[in-house]
Amino acid sequence: MINNFSTLPTADQSCPMVSFVNLISGKWAIPILYRLIIIDEPVRFSDLQRAVYPITQKELTRQLRQFETRRLVTRQVFAEVPPRVEYQITELGKSLRPTLDSLADWMRENSEQLRE
């Protein structure tokens, strides 16, 4: 049987899967989101960085800013010396939990086959 993939529609930016991958793109996106979902309370930057070790400060900052722009995370700055910044998952971000749980379950179920 010969498959003709040229007849398949292309996955453009309006494709929900492309949009989802763009949302969670990056090596650290899912670990950061999942950690924030599990913690489910305000967490300081340094504590979050330790929780997703060995992420760099620069990468964590970049990823958190993207999540904040997309309203998955809130950021609160306290006028203290030294400055204190806390991040918390939003309700929109929490709604990703079933999706991320299913990805984790899939990995647990198929990790042996993926190693072969």
ABEGO torsion letter per residue (X at the ends): XBBBAAABBBBBAABAAAAAAAAABEAAAAAAAAAAAAAGBBBBAAAAAAAAOABBAAAAAAAAAAAAAAGABBBBBBBBOBBBBBBBBBAAAAAAAAAAAAAAAAAAAAAAAAAX
